[in-house]
Amino acid sequence: MRSCLTRFLGTTAILLFVGSAFPALRAQQIAPAPAPDRSYKLIRSDEDWNFLRNKDVRDDFWDPIKYIPLRKTDSNWFVTLGGEAREVWEQIGNDNWGQSPFWNGYLNERYMVYADLHYGPHVRTFFELKSGINSWRAGGPRPIDEKRLDFQSGFLEVGGATSWGLVQVRAGRQELEYGSGRLVDVREGPNVRLSFDGFLLRTKTHAWLVDGFAMRPDEDKPGFFDNAPDHTVGFWGAYATGSIPDKMQLDLYYLGQDRKDGAFERGTAREVRHSFGARVSRPVASERPGWDFDDEALWQVGSFGAADIRAWTVATETGYRIPTIALKPRFSVKADVSSGDHPATNTLSTFNPLYPKGNYFGVLATTGPGPINFIDVHPHVEAFVPHDVSLSFDWIFQWRQSLDDGVYAVPGFLIRAADGSRARFVGNRPGTEIRWQANRHLWFQGDYGIFYAGRFLKETQPGRNLNYWALWAGYKF
């Protein structure tokens, strides 16, 4: 862990210098104060309900527990309470294209509650409990399905505003989510979310926000308060985000990982991997028709046992939304390429996505291939109908990037070896989703998708078509 701290402090210093060395990238005008943000964040510790100290702006049933004063003489001493409940019925047919040749239906339940305590403007503690329960899954629950009760988060944060910006230090169990979630995400789709144990330094200066961290992933076990950091894995890095002209955002980052037992088709060995990447994005148009995009490129180096690592990925999404007409449609296309291995060489070329979001390829969140050794084209259309209902339809076409490497799951383990097949096409998957945001607390969702097995899956057997559907219901407060 000491080496991780040294690495992340060094890379944080570099990215801080980058953020301060380009004044042209800074915001040119001071925007007016925005309206209070009442949205529920993906990471609940990112929420700020301090504005509810003014009782005149309280208009929701849960507002009284969002700001509970702890001292009459100091409004900066307060506690915020919140949580969520989520129920999901999932059903999968021919999981892993027929390795489980039956319909597997099961219920996932998730319950989470948190307490955010502020001891003045410079100190806070945040605690969040999670409980994930799985029922009726054939073969029993997976690690992503069940966790009876444990801490999702539990950290101490110290810091505040300085003359040049914001500085905060966190220590303890916490969640990480950066960029589009292609590399580091909280794993929202599965029943049990991901968390890390370690240290985080957050700084904000001018138009730049920079995080440096040294962590170990939290290893989920199914019991009560029995989670512990995975001491076979170290994870560290620095991630910088800044605003650039034309309403665009630039992300620059370095991520390091040390795994004692990295596993790929060529075998298992100690893996030390360094990832250097950049992302440029523009948000989806909200008031007038316009283009949006999300482009990212990443290079990885390091060692895998006695072999070197040289891997890469390029990901792009381009969309156009028309908010001025009925249904406010958005049309988009994703295209991604991720390197695969050539085992005959002394260089591991398989890309490692680290901790990607579960629904990397849409509604097939916990089934089908992951973002490793792949080429894909992914058209998508979405629309909005009255009463806060959204509809979407997409179609994914996927190939192997290297014919000498297999197909991997989203978490990164091999699910179908190359097995001598020279076929490139893995398959294609149409999928649809409907979501109803009944109010700011309650939502419902339905997903359906079919993965049509391609030549590679049929040659390596089994190669049956995979079916998936799910019904979701959730409530947040």
N, C-alpha and C positions, 0 to 999 in steps of 0.2 A: 504493500500500500504506500510505503514511503516513496518508492520510485514513481508510482502513479501521481502522487502529489507534486513531485518535482516536475514531471512532464506537463501536468495541466497548468501549473503556475507559469511555466515558460511559454507555453502556447497562448495562454491568456494575455500575457504581456505583449506578445507579438500582435495579436488581434486588437488589443487596445490601441497600440500605436497606429495600426492601419486605420482604425475608426477616427483617430484625431488628426491624421495626416492629410485628409482630403476634405477641406472645408467646403468644396463645391457640392459635396454630397449632403450637406446639412440642410435642414429645413430653413427656408428663406424668410418665412413669416411666422408669427405666433398666431396659431389658430384660436378662435374663441373657445371658451370652456365648453366641453360637450355636456349633453344631458347625462344624468346619472345612469350608469350601466346596470340594468337589472337582469342581464342574461346570466344563465348558468353555464359556467365554463367546463371544458373537458377536464381540467384539473381544478378541483374546487378550491384549493388554496390560492388560486389566482384571483378569486372574487374579492371585491372590496365593497362592503356594505356600510362603511363609515358615514355615508351621507344620510343614513336613517336616524342619525342623532337628532335631526330636524323632524319632529313628529308630524309636521304639516304635510310632508311628502309621503307619508305612509298610506298606502292604498291597497295592500295585499294582506290576506289572512295571516301569512307567515312573517310579515314585517316585524312584529314585536320581538321575535326570537333572533332576528338578524342583527339587531343592535341592542344588547343588554348591558347597561352601564355597570361597571364594577366600582367606580368611585364617583361620588357626587361632585367633587371639586375638580375632577380632571376627565374631560370627555374622551381622552385618548386611551383610557382604561375601559375596555369593553370586551364582550365575548359574542361571537356569532355561532349559531347552531344551524345545521342543515343535514340533508341526506337524500337518499333515493331508494326506490324499490323497482325492480325490473323482473318480469316474467317472460320467458321465451320457450316456445315449443318448437323444436327442430326435428326434421325428419330427413334422413339421408338414405338414398337407395344406391346400392353398388358402390359403397365407399371405397376410395382408392381404385376406382374403375373395376370393381368386382372382387377385390381381395376379401371384402366382406359382402358376399352376394345376397343381401337381404335388406329390407327396409328397417332402419334403426331409428325409432322415434323416442324422444326423451324430453323431459322438462328441466330447464335451468332456471334457478331463482337466485337473484342477487339482491342483497340488502347492504346499504352503507350509510353510516352516520358520522358526522364530524363536529368538532368543537375547535373554533379558532379564537385563541385568547391573546389579546393585545395588552401589554403592560407598559403603556405609554407609547410614544412614537418610534422607539428604537428596539423594542424587544417583543417577540411574539412566540407562542408555541402553537403548533397545529397538530391535532390528533384526528385520525380517521379510521374507523373500524370497518371491516368488510366481512361478509358472510356469503359464500356461494354454495348452493345446494343443488345436486344433480339427482334426478330420479328416473329410473326405468331405462337407462342406457344399457344396451346389450354389450357385455364386456366390461361394464363398470365405468365409473367416471375417469376422465383423463385429468392430468394436472391442471389444465385450463378450465376444467368444469367444476371442481369442488374445493372449497376451503371453508371448513366449518366456522371458524372465527379467528380473526387475527387483525393486526394493525396493517392497514394499507399505507398509512403515513403516520409519522410521529417524529417531528423535528423541532429544533430550537433555531430561531432566526434572530440575528442581531445586526443592526445597521440602520441606515437612514440617509437623508439628504446631506450632501456636502456642498462646498462652494462651486464644484465643477460637475456635480451629478449625484447619482445614487450609488451606494455601496451596501450590499447585504451579504451576510455569510450564514449558511444553513448547515446544520449537522444533524444527522439522523436518517430515518427512513423517509423517502420522498419519491415523487413521480417525476419522470422526464418526458418531454414531448417537444420535438423541434421540427421546424419546417413543415413539410407535407406529411410527416410521419413515415416516410420511406425507409428511414434508418433508425430513428429513435421515437417510440410511441408508447402510450400507456396500455395498448392492447385492449381497446374498448369493446370490440366485438365479442370475444370470448367471455365466459361467465366470471372468470377471475382475472382481475387486472394485474399488470406488472408494476413492481416497485423496486427501488434500489436503496442500498444502505451506504452512506458515506458523506462527503462534504461537497458543498457547492458555493462558489463565489459569484455573485451577480453584480454587475456594474452597468450603469447607464450614464452616458455622456453625450450631449448634443443629440444627434440623430441615431446613435448606436446603442444597442443593448448587447452586452457580452456576458456569457456564462462560461465559467471554468469549473470543472468538476472532477472528482475522483471517487468512483463508486464500485460496489459489487452488486450484481443482480440478486434480488431476493428470491430464495428458493422456496416455492410453494409446496407445502405438505398438507395433507387433507384434514389434519386434526385441529385442536384448539391451541392457539398461541404457540405453535411449534415451528414457525418460519424462522429462517436464519439466512444470513448472507452466504452466497455460494463462494467458498474460499478457493475454488479451482478456477475462478474467472475474475479478472480485473478489467475495469472499464473506466477510461479517463478521456478528457478532451476539452476543447474550447469551441464555443459556437457564438458567432457574431451576426447580428441582424441590424441592417440599417436601411433608411429610406433614401432613394435616389430619384432623380427627376422623372416626370411623367407618371407619377403615382405608382412607381415600381418599388420593389423591395429586393435587396441584395443580401444573401446569406453566404458567409464564409466560415469554414469549419475544419477542424482536425479532430478525429476520433481514434482512440487507441484501444485495442482489446488484447488481452493475454488469456488464452484458454489452455488449460492443462491437457484437455482431451478434445481437441478439434477433430471433427469427423466429416470426411467427404468420401466420394467413391473410391479414391485412391488409397484410403486407409485412415488411421487415427494417429495423431501425434500432437505435440505441443504446438500451438498456433499463436504467434505474436504478429498482429496485423495493425498497420497504420493507414488510416483513410483520410485523404485530403479532397475536399470538395467545395463546390460553389453552386448556388441556386439563384436564379433571377425569376421573379414572378410579378404579375399584375393581377389585382383582385377582379372578381366577376363584376360586370357592370350592374349598377343598381338603379340608375335614374334614366339613362339614355342608352340606346344601342351601342355596343362596343365590344372590342376584343379583350380577352383575358388569356394569360398563358402562365405556365409553370415549367421551367426548364432547369435541369440539374445534371451535373456531370461529376464523376467521382473516380479517383485513382487510388488503388490500394497496393501497398508494398509490405514486406515483412518476411517472416520465416515460418516454415511448417516442417518441424523436425529438422532434417538436414537440407531440405529444399527451400528455395526462395518462393516468395509470393509476388505475383504480378497480376492484378485483377482490376476490373473497371466496370462501370455502368454509365449509361446515358439514358435519361428519362425526360420526356417532354409531353406536355398537354397544352392544346390550343383550343379555345372555345369562343363562341360568339353568342351573346345574350341580347334579346330584344324585349326589354321591360315595358315598352310603350304599347304593345299589342296584347290581345287576349291570350291568356295562358302563360305569358312571359317566358317563352321557350328559350332554352339554351342548347346549342349544338356544339359538340366537342369531339376531339379525337386525341387519344393517347397513343404514344409509340415509345416503347422501351426496349433496350438491349442490355443484357447483363452477361458478362463473360463466363464461359465454362472451361473445364480442365482438359489438358492433353497429358494423360498419365505417363506416356512414354518419355516425357521431358523431366528435367529436375526442377521445374518451376510449377507451383500450384497456381492455376489460373482461374479457379472457381471463385466467383464473387461471393462475399459474405455480407448479407444485408443487416447484420447485427440484430437489432430489435425492431423489426418493421411492424406497421399496423396490421391487424388481423385481416381486415377486408381489403388487402392490397389489390385484389382483382375483383372487387365488387361483392355481390351477395354470397358467393361461395367462400365464406370467411375461413372456415376451419377444414375445408376439403379442397381437393385439387392441387395444382402446382403453386409453388411460391416463386419469388422474384430472384431465382438463381439459375444460371445457365438457360437463358430464355431470350426470345425475341417475340414481341407481341404488338399487335395493332388493335386498338380498342375504341371504336366509335360509341358515342353515348348521346342521348337526347333526354332532356328533362323539361317538365312543364308544371305550372301551378294552377290549380283550380280553386274556386271559392271555398271558404271555410277552412283555409290553411291546410289544404291537401296538396301534396306534391306527388308527381308520377315520374318514373324514369324507366328507360329501356336502354340496354347496352348489349354489345356483342364482342366477345374477345376471341381473337385468333392467335394461337401460340405455337412457336417453334422452338427447338433446341438451338442454342448458339453454337455449341460444340457437339459434334457427333460422338465424341469419346467420353462424354459425361452424361449423367442421368438427369432425372427430374427430382426436385426436392420439395418438401412441404414448406409452408410459410415460416414456421419456426426455424427451418434450416436443415432438417435431417433428410437423408436420402429416402425416397419412397419408391423409386423405380430406377434400377441400374441400367446403364446403356446396353449391357448384355449382348454386345456385338452388332446391334441394329445400326444400320446406316440411314434410317429414316429420320427426317428432321421434324416433320409436322406432328405436334403433340395432340392438338385437337382444337375445337372451338366451342364457345359457350354463350348462348343467349341468356339474358337474365332481366328480370323486371322487379321493380320495387314501388310500393305505394306507402305513403306516410301521412298520417293525420295528426297535426299538432292541435289537439282539442282546446287547450289553453296553455298558458305559459308553464304549467306544471305537468300536465297529462298528455301522453302521446301514444299512438298505436302505429304499427308498421307490419307489412306483409312482404315477404321475399319469395321469389321462385326462380330457379335456374336449372338448366340441363347442360352437362358437359358431354359433348359428342366426341368419343375417343377417336384420335387420329391414327395414322399408320404406325407411328412409333409405339403407342400403347398396345395396338393390336398385334404387333410383331413380338413384343416382349411379354405379353399375356399376364394376367387377364386384361382384356380391352373392352369391357362393357361400358355403355353410356352411364354417366353418373347423374342422379336426380337429387335436387335439394329444394326444400321449402321450409319457411319458418314464419311464425306469428309472434309478434313482440308487443308488449305493453309496458309502459314505464311511467313513473311519477317522481318528480324532483321538487325539493323545497329547500 
